[in-house]
Amino acid sequence: MSILVIKNDGVGDLILASGVIASIKKVSGEEVDLVVCQESVELAQRIPNVRNIIPVSRDGLSIDGLSSIGDTASKLDRASLMILRRTEYNMAFSMRRYIRESSFVLMNSIKAKKAYTAHEFLTNCDQKIADICLGNWELIDVPDVLHESTYYQRFLKIAKSWDVEAQPNIGLDDVQQSTTTLKDGDKIAVSVSGKGIRWKDSNWFELIELLGAKYQIILLGGSNEKPLSDKIIMKHSMVETHVGELSWSETVEKLSEIDVLIAGDTGLAHLASLLCSRVIVIAGSEAPGRFFPWPQSTSTQQILQTKIGCADCAGICVHPSIKFCIESIKPNDVLNALQQPSGKMVNQGLNEGQYDILTKSKLHTLKAYKQVKRSNLLKDREIIKLKAGFKKSITASEKKLQIANQIIKSRDKTIRKLRPIPFIRKTVRRLKDKTIRKLRSVSLVKKVFRQFKRAFRLK
């Protein structure tokens, strides 16, 4: 028999849980299979004591009628689900603190004698779906734990009384970590990526200009950041870029040659924490302390984070148009952190007086934020109600489309029959003296319906 671990999460989240995953075989004596996102496979293969890697997409799996996977599932997802359904495991663990709908689909596809999950936050699904999909999975309550790696360590301690290592471990013992002291002219890597950090392009341009006066700049990041890196190269031709060019193995080699990485709260920043002597993280305040800094790290992690009362919002921002926790951090703050002694947590941004002024805004009030955060159930009910409204609208449109098809097929029907359908009547008027037969070649009706259904697709 063997154990299955579900961690179809981002690269950084996988790295944080890697030490716990690597320890499971040691404490249980059983083989371990690991489900990860396709983009994380290369790093997942480095985690010690893992037998099989089962790749899936991050959000391609959706629940259709709570019994089957949706139409968005790829061939990869379907193949992986077939493997999971054919394999019987002794135990299964879902290591998703911030759980998504795709993880519930995977959980429903697994055969295990004992199954444990420790999700704390629902992201793109509501409580009703979570309750139905939980099935025979035992939900473990992990109290009073902030950081992700410690959270999963405590999860296994409560579920199975196992003592596992929380320190991330992706098998980089053979890679030498950079330990040299930063001097003028040395190389500094900058990653312009990350969902948690939405700096304006002008901030990145200014930061590159400030750093370029003293150091050699190397840009790293994923292919989705290529447009921004191209703009930077146009303004600063001396900057070396590898954005969208390197595999994870090549990134490991590149980071081992660099002393400092400046990045947002990204998988690259977590990887660099195992390889670079210093990592400066420009972090939002939606999850302070949950991902950075690490409880124990071989590198020095300096966190640029705003002191703000609405912190730990789990992504439900009081100020959605402007993320004050990010916008209040300026390029000069990053440069100052670089020049500070290593090992300091650097808090930047709004002071209490500025924050008090902001929270008095009529549009964005702290009271509204607390109400949403306090009642996830209310939020879930609103989502269910909204989806029901969309479903009702789609059903009405389907009926209209059926009537339209009947009218088009019946040549002897008069144009007067089209009055209940405004958008078809409008089309007929535009065609003037065209016969109803001509409407068969007009795809407007079906096109409008397809666009409507795609915009309000129920997952």
Wavefront OBJ file of the C-alpha trace (Angstrom):
o trace
v 0.000 0.000 0.000
v 1.034 3.595 -0.487
v 0.176 7.200 0.385
v -1.095 9.963 -1.894
v -0.436 13.664 -1.315
v -2.430 16.320 -3.204
v -0.522 19.571 -3.703
v -1.830 20.993 -7.003
v -0.705 24.454 -6.002
v 1.804 27.087 -7.071
v 5.548 26.508 -7.169
v 6.175 28.494 -3.989
v 3.496 26.584 -2.070
v 5.004 23.279 -3.213
v 8.463 24.347 -2.039
v 7.085 25.315 1.385
v 5.444 21.884 1.779
v 8.377 19.941 0.271
v 10.090 19.215 3.596
v 6.895 17.737 5.041
v 6.267 15.677 1.883
v 9.852 14.366 1.866
v 9.480 13.219 5.497
v 6.283 11.191 5.054
v 8.014 8.052 3.785
v 10.507 8.161 6.668
v 7.815 8.242 9.351
v 5.272 5.935 7.647
v 7.499 3.453 5.832
v 5.176 3.590 2.806
v 5.715 4.790 -0.760
v 4.468 8.297 -1.566
v 2.769 9.509 -4.760
v 2.390 13.247 -5.317
v -0.215 15.186 -7.336
v 1.108 18.561 -8.492
v 0.397 21.210 -11.105
v 1.972 20.629 -14.494
v 4.239 23.675 -14.163
v 5.635 22.327 -10.875
v 6.596 18.845 -12.118
v 10.270 19.691 -12.711
v 10.768 20.837 -9.117
v 8.516 18.122 -7.680
v 10.833 15.501 -9.196
v 13.606 16.854 -6.958
v 11.711 16.212 -3.717
v 13.275 13.186 -1.980
v 11.327 9.998 -1.186
v 8.569 10.522 -3.773
v 7.737 7.526 -5.984
v 5.401 8.908 -8.667
v 4.532 12.434 -9.795
v 0.984 12.815 -11.156
v 0.577 16.115 -13.042
v -2.698 18.045 -13.388
v -3.650 21.562 -14.405
v -4.147 24.104 -11.652
v -7.745 25.112 -12.429
v -8.710 22.975 -15.433
v -10.764 20.630 -13.262
v -14.239 21.832 -12.346
v -17.324 20.216 -10.895
v -20.138 19.545 -13.361
v -23.280 18.537 -11.557
v -21.093 17.495 -8.581
v -20.591 14.118 -10.255
v -18.191 14.531 -13.150
v -15.457 16.801 -14.414
v -16.350 19.815 -16.516
v -15.730 20.419 -20.205
v -12.644 22.482 -19.405
v -10.654 19.400 -18.358
v -7.684 18.734 -20.616
v -6.439 15.372 -21.874
v -3.754 15.525 -19.176
v -6.366 16.002 -16.427
v -8.527 13.154 -17.709
v -5.545 10.803 -17.948
v -4.404 11.665 -14.410
v -7.913 11.161 -13.021
v -8.064 7.722 -14.634
v -4.801 6.787 -12.909
v -6.098 8.024 -9.546
v -9.420 6.192 -9.886
v -7.686 2.907 -10.672
v -5.261 3.101 -7.728
v -6.178 2.303 -4.146
v -4.194 4.065 -1.433
v -3.810 3.341 2.231
v -3.929 7.052 3.101
v -4.422 10.336 1.274
v -3.580 13.886 2.365
v -4.824 17.082 0.742
v -2.254 19.765 1.588
v -4.212 22.784 0.427
v -4.705 25.449 3.049
v -6.180 27.771 0.400
v -8.246 25.175 -1.428
v -9.702 25.445 -4.921
v -12.468 23.643 -6.773
v -9.958 21.547 -8.715
v -8.695 19.980 -5.473
v -12.216 18.877 -4.543
v -12.531 17.160 -7.941
v -9.285 15.288 -7.229
v -10.429 14.371 -3.716
v -13.623 12.847 -5.149
v -11.564 10.742 -7.574
v -9.365 9.051 -4.974
v -9.809 5.653 -3.334
v -8.193 5.663 0.103
v -8.876 3.853 3.373
v -8.170 7.031 5.313
v -8.257 10.536 3.860
v -7.363 13.803 5.570
v -7.618 17.446 4.541
v -6.798 20.663 6.369
v -8.218 23.399 4.158
v -8.814 26.658 5.976
v -9.812 29.082 3.196
v -12.139 28.490 0.229
v -11.022 30.420 -2.843
v -13.003 29.812 -6.066
v -15.751 27.606 -4.600
v -18.483 28.020 -1.992
v -19.180 26.228 1.278
v -22.048 24.218 -0.203
v -19.750 22.586 -2.773
v -17.096 22.028 -0.094
v -19.570 20.235 2.211
v -20.873 17.994 -0.562
v -17.426 17.129 -1.929
v -15.835 16.489 1.447
v -17.355 13.000 1.507
v -15.350 10.615 3.689
v -12.428 13.043 4.014
v -11.688 14.032 7.589
v -11.239 17.781 7.980
v -8.425 18.473 10.466
v -8.565 21.728 12.421
v -5.046 23.168 12.770
v -5.151 25.942 15.401
v -2.757 28.789 16.077
v -0.366 28.201 13.176
v 0.651 31.045 10.880
v 3.364 29.939 8.456
v 2.533 27.456 5.686
v 5.331 24.948 6.283
v 4.615 24.806 10.017
v 0.891 24.479 9.229
v 1.392 21.232 7.281
v 3.816 19.932 9.916
v 1.140 20.436 12.583
v -1.508 18.962 10.246
v 0.300 15.600 10.134
v 1.023 15.758 13.843
v -2.684 16.075 14.655
v -3.894 13.614 12.000
v -1.318 10.814 12.482
v 0.951 11.851 15.398
v 3.890 12.025 12.971
v 6.903 14.217 13.645
v 8.026 15.539 10.252
v 10.500 18.165 9.075
v 9.031 21.550 8.128
v 12.181 22.949 6.508
v 11.691 23.010 2.677
v 13.642 20.285 0.890
v 13.779 19.933 -2.900
v 17.046 18.026 -2.993
v 19.478 20.898 -3.558
v 22.232 19.521 -1.322
v 24.498 19.124 -4.351
v 24.037 22.785 -5.351
v 26.366 25.245 -3.643
v 24.696 28.307 -2.164
v 26.124 31.740 -2.929
v 27.730 33.255 0.178
v 29.805 36.167 -1.074
v 29.369 39.705 0.252
v 27.600 42.081 -2.145
v 29.889 44.680 -3.709
v 29.484 47.351 -6.361
v 29.408 45.759 -9.791
v 28.051 42.408 -8.531
v 25.066 40.706 -10.114
v 21.581 41.176 -8.696
v 18.575 39.256 -9.988
v 15.190 40.968 -10.226
v 11.928 39.114 -10.792
v 9.146 41.330 -12.106
v 6.447 38.716 -11.589
v 3.903 37.778 -8.974
v 0.152 37.992 -8.381
v 0.618 39.460 -4.928
v 2.624 42.435 -6.190
v 1.027 44.695 -8.786
v 3.457 47.516 -9.072
v 3.064 50.044 -11.827
v 5.517 49.639 -14.692
v 7.025 52.997 -13.748
v 8.057 51.554 -10.351
v 9.947 48.713 -12.030
v 11.641 51.126 -14.442
v 12.742 53.343 -11.558
v 13.987 50.372 -9.512
v 16.061 49.044 -12.430
v 17.527 52.513 -12.959
v 18.479 52.862 -9.279
v 20.043 49.389 -9.104
v 21.774 49.727 -12.482
v 23.875 52.618 -11.187
v 25.761 50.192 -8.886
v 25.102 46.612 -9.917
v 24.680 44.300 -12.890
v 20.991 43.484 -13.306
v 19.633 40.098 -14.410
v 15.903 39.797 -15.056
v 14.219 36.480 -14.227
v 10.605 35.403 -14.419
v 7.968 33.499 -16.317
v 6.874 33.950 -19.915
v 3.803 35.924 -18.798
v 6.152 38.718 -17.714
v 7.869 38.940 -21.113
v 6.032 42.132 -22.229
v 7.214 44.060 -19.164
v 10.781 42.747 -19.397
v 10.904 43.761 -23.083
v 9.918 47.307 -22.111
v 12.678 47.369 -19.505
v 15.263 46.150 -22.038
v 14.218 48.908 -24.467
v 14.980 51.516 -21.802
v 18.003 49.779 -20.256
v 19.845 47.811 -22.910
v 22.649 46.785 -20.506
v 20.241 44.658 -18.445
v 20.600 40.906 -18.961
v 17.279 39.098 -19.286
v 16.248 35.447 -19.035
v 12.522 36.055 -18.607
v 10.559 33.155 -20.064
v 13.743 31.430 -21.266
v 14.869 29.139 -18.434
v 13.563 25.828 -17.144
v 13.448 25.357 -13.385
v 16.693 23.358 -13.465
v 18.404 26.147 -15.401
v 16.958 28.682 -12.969
v 18.500 26.728 -10.079
v 21.923 26.967 -11.753
v 21.490 30.687 -12.439
v 20.381 31.514 -8.882
v 23.347 29.616 -7.404
v 25.616 32.183 -9.113
v 23.744 35.216 -7.747
v 24.001 36.813 -4.310
v 20.711 38.726 -4.125
v 17.239 38.291 -5.606
v 14.606 41.026 -5.466
v 11.107 39.703 -6.126
v 7.488 39.627 -5.059
v 5.913 36.814 -3.073
v 6.549 34.256 -5.838
v 7.768 30.712 -6.333
v 11.038 32.165 -7.597
v 11.560 33.984 -4.289
v 11.013 30.730 -2.366
v 13.433 28.882 -4.647
v 16.024 31.637 -4.233
v 15.715 31.287 -0.449
v 17.416 27.904 -0.848
v 20.153 29.213 -3.149
v 20.916 32.934 -2.690
v 22.532 34.551 0.313
v 19.858 37.270 0.427
v 16.283 37.532 -0.801
v 14.373 40.823 -0.668
v 10.623 40.253 -0.992
v 8.182 43.005 -1.931
v 5.078 41.588 -0.279
v 1.469 42.602 -0.070
v -0.375 42.498 3.240
v -3.066 39.956 2.320
v -1.253 37.111 4.126
v 1.520 38.541 6.305
v 3.723 35.896 7.898
v 1.992 32.979 6.144
v 4.556 32.652 3.357
v 7.442 34.998 4.266
v 9.634 35.049 6.231
v 10.389 31.353 6.708
v 10.633 30.153 10.330
v 14.113 28.823 9.434
v 16.070 29.745 6.333
v 19.656 29.315 5.164
v 19.381 32.645 3.344
v 18.589 36.073 4.742
v 15.030 37.077 3.929
v 14.154 40.759 4.090
v 10.441 41.480 3.732
v 9.124 44.821 2.513
v 5.624 44.937 3.940
v 3.155 47.700 4.705
v 1.911 48.352 8.208
v -1.819 48.579 7.605
v -4.876 47.717 9.705
v -6.622 45.656 7.018
v -3.743 43.175 6.708
v -4.389 39.412 6.482
v -7.395 39.977 4.231
v -6.977 36.662 2.311
v -7.236 38.610 -0.940
v -10.542 40.372 -0.099
v -9.191 43.899 -0.526
v -10.906 46.918 1.027
v -9.325 49.060 -1.669
v -9.660 46.978 -4.860
v -8.900 49.847 -7.230
v -5.629 50.707 -5.485
v -3.782 48.186 -3.327
v -2.355 50.603 -0.773
v -0.241 47.883 0.830
v 1.698 47.579 -2.464
v 1.520 51.086 -3.890
v 2.885 52.633 -0.684
v 6.161 50.723 -1.176
v 8.471 52.707 -3.464
v 11.648 51.767 -5.389
v 13.754 53.773 -2.930
v 12.462 51.546 -0.130
v 13.835 48.514 -1.968
v 17.211 50.213 -2.426
v 17.328 51.153 1.271
v 16.562 47.550 2.244
v 19.417 46.385 0.032
v 21.806 48.712 1.855
v 20.599 47.731 5.337
v 22.343 45.055 7.400
v 21.134 41.587 6.496
v 18.511 39.876 8.582
v 16.122 42.755 9.246
v 12.392 42.649 8.621
v 11.705 45.923 6.815
v 8.245 47.441 7.188
v 7.420 50.248 4.787
v 4.375 52.197 3.686
v 1.489 53.915 5.433
v 1.646 55.212 8.966
v -1.317 55.030 11.320
v -2.478 58.602 10.565
v -2.519 58.020 6.807
v -4.363 54.776 7.277
v -7.024 56.412 9.486
v -7.740 58.887 6.686
v -8.042 56.125 4.117
v -10.443 54.028 6.187
v -12.876 56.955 6.457
v -13.491 56.746 2.707
v -17.183 56.314 1.842
v -16.414 53.793 -0.873
v -13.897 51.638 1.009
v -14.622 51.218 4.707
v -12.923 48.957 7.184
v -16.359 48.043 8.512
v -17.362 46.556 5.171
v -14.122 44.603 5.035
v -14.624 43.126 8.506
v -18.180 42.093 7.660
v -16.996 40.175 4.614
v -14.098 38.571 6.473
v -16.227 37.653 9.480
v -18.894 35.884 7.453
v -17.585 33.644 4.697
v -20.952 31.909 4.826
v -22.689 35.137 3.784
v -20.277 35.474 0.888
v -20.961 31.874 -0.167
v -24.707 32.465 -0.110
v -24.308 35.555 -2.257
v -22.270 33.555 -4.782
v -24.893 30.776 -4.881
v -27.651 33.355 -5.349
v -25.686 35.049 -8.139
v -25.083 31.729 -9.897
v -28.771 30.894 -9.633
v -29.594 34.212 -11.297
v -27.148 33.458 -14.115
v -28.672 29.993 -14.555
v -32.170 31.482 -14.763
v -31.035 33.992 -17.381
v -29.368 31.279 -19.448
v -32.510 29.092 -19.260
v -34.646 31.992 -20.510
v -32.221 32.592 -23.355
v -32.276 28.913 -24.306
v -36.064 29.072 -24.579
v -35.818 32.133 -26.801
v -33.294 30.366 -28.979
v -35.581 27.315 -29.327
v -38.437 29.569 -30.436
v -36.104 31.282 -32.902
v -34.998 27.969 -34.386
v -38.608 26.865 -34.828
v -39.460 30.092 -36.625
v -36.439 29.838 -38.904
v -37.268 26.246 -39.855
v -40.893 27.123 -40.674
v -40.770 29.009 -44.004
v -44.456 29.923 -43.975
v -44.215 31.740 -40.609
v -44.714 35.488 -40.846
v -42.336 38.112 -39.552
v -44.997 39.031 -36.961
v -44.151 35.819 -35.072
v -40.713 37.235 -34.343
v -42.024 40.061 -32.114
v -41.349 38.171 -28.806
v -37.659 38.014 -29.731
v -36.258 41.557 -29.994
v -32.788 40.680 -31.179
v -34.136 38.508 -34.046
v -36.684 41.176 -35.012
v -33.846 43.689 -35.226
v -31.931 41.355 -37.508
v -34.978 40.923 -39.756
v -35.431 44.676 -40.038
v -31.851 45.106 -41.114
v -32.331 42.483 -43.797
v -35.431 44.363 -44.999
v -36.973 42.327 -47.808
v -34.770 39.252 -47.269
v -36.820 36.146 -46.826
v -36.930 34.115 -43.649
v -34.936 31.496 -45.507
v -31.991 33.895 -45.547
v -31.916 33.791 -41.764
v -30.480 30.271 -41.891
v -27.174 31.689 -43.067
v -27.118 34.318 -40.347
v -25.231 32.985 -37.329
v -25.954 36.044 -35.184
v -28.530 34.281 -33.003
v -26.298 31.348 -32.158
v -23.245 33.584 -31.779
v -25.023 35.872 -29.284
v -26.166 32.884 -27.279
v -22.719 31.278 -27.232
v -21.135 34.535 -26.014
v -23.780 34.914 -23.326
v -23.360 31.339 -22.117
v -19.555 31.584 -22.135
v -19.652 34.805 -20.088
v -21.870 33.292 -17.397
v -20.756 29.636 -17.540
v -21.633 27.808 -14.307
v -18.742 25.748 -12.920
l 1 2 3 4 5 6 7 8 9 10 11 12 13 14 15 16 17 18 19 20 21 22 23 24 25 26 27 28 29 30 31 32 33 34 35 36 37 38 39 40 41 42 43 44 45 46 47 48 49 50 51 52 53 54 55 56 57 58 59 60 61 62 63 64 65 66 67 68 69 70 71 72 73 74 75 76 77 78 79 80 81 82 83 84 85 86 87 88 89 90 91 92 93 94 95 96 97 98 99 100 101 102 103 104 105 106 107 108 109 110 111 112 113 114 115 116 117 118 119 120 121 122 123 124 125 126 127 128 129 130 131 132 133 134 135 136 137 138 139 140 141 142 143 144 145 146 147 148 149 150 151 152 153 154 155 156 157 158 159 160 161 162 163 164 165 166 167 168 169 170 171 172 173 174 175 176 177 178 179 180 181 182 183 184 185 186 187 188 189 190 191 192 193 194 195 196 197 198 199 200 201 202 203 204 205 206 207 208 209 210 211 212 213 214 215 216 217 218 219 220 221 222 223 224 225 226 227 228 229 230 231 232 233 234 235 236 237 238 239 240 241 242 243 244 245 246 247 248 249 250 251 252 253 254 255 256 257 258 259 260 261 262 263 264 265 266 267 268 269 270 271 272 273 274 275 276 277 278 279 280 281 282 283 284 285 286 287 288 289 290 291 292 293 294 295 296 297 298 299 300 301 302 303 304 305 306 307 308 309 310 311 312 313 314 315 316 317 318 319 320 321 322 323 324 325 326 327 328 329 330 331 332 333 334 335 336 337 338 339 340 341 342 343 344 345 346 347 348 349 350 351 352 353 354 355 356 357 358 359 360 361 362 363 364 365 366 367 368 369 370 371 372 373 374 375 376 377 378 379 380 381 382 383 384 385 386 387 388 389 390 391 392 393 394 395 396 397 398 399 400 401 402 403 404 405 406 407 408 409 410 411 412 413 414 415 416 417 418 419 420 421 422 423 424 425 426 427 428 429 430 431 432 433 434 435 436 437 438 439 440 441 442 443 444 445 446 447 448 449 450 451 452 453 454 455 456 457 458 459
